[in-house]
């Protein structure tokens, strides 16, 4: 299945995928659900995705299936010599099929093409199973934390949350 750059026409499908993968009842079919951590069914909205797509040095990669439906995505943004990776999502019914792993590999290709030496991300610190998944793919906990971003489009946490920073040094 191809991994391609998303465009503005993909915004509704990206928003739907991101919200279904992380929040609400549909997310509970997969292992990446954060529904128990937030009030509300939204992880993001179309305006936020549009803003990200229109930002300098950014791309959403999309993983499409045979009927050309977006079943996976990842957001990438170049920041100096590093590439920020966020919103890695796979449709809950398609998880554990190697799609997330393929998106990570494509992120590494993009990083190398942009002369980045490191990929970094933030992950909610209590998402232990997700952190272990990233560690199995070469990421490590830097020991640094940042506050959970208080964005209206991300839902309301039901408890205080913080983000840890994971990195992968590229060969």
C-alpha angles and dihedrals in degrees: 000000000000127000109210138170111267121232136201091276088063095059097100092048092046092050091049093048094047094048094045093047096051111022143032131027096304090060090062089072088071134051097243097069118137093180092116091057100052144047110230136036099255128096091172142339138232094260092055092049091048090051091050093047090050093050121105117263096012137123137170112215115208129202111212130193129215097284087049096252117151106242098162140024145170132196119223130187128178114229110180107297093345134078118220114217120199145152094032100179139171125184107265092238091052099048122122092034098104097262095120090047091052091050089052090052091051089049088056090051090051091048093052091046088056093046093247117158097195140034116208137181143171122239129183103261096229093054091098096162091052093047090052090051091054091045089055086057095054103271121131134198109254092200089240123122135192129192117265106264113253098220118157091219093058100064130247118288115233090213137019110286136189132189126231121210117236123190139188120200109216120227 
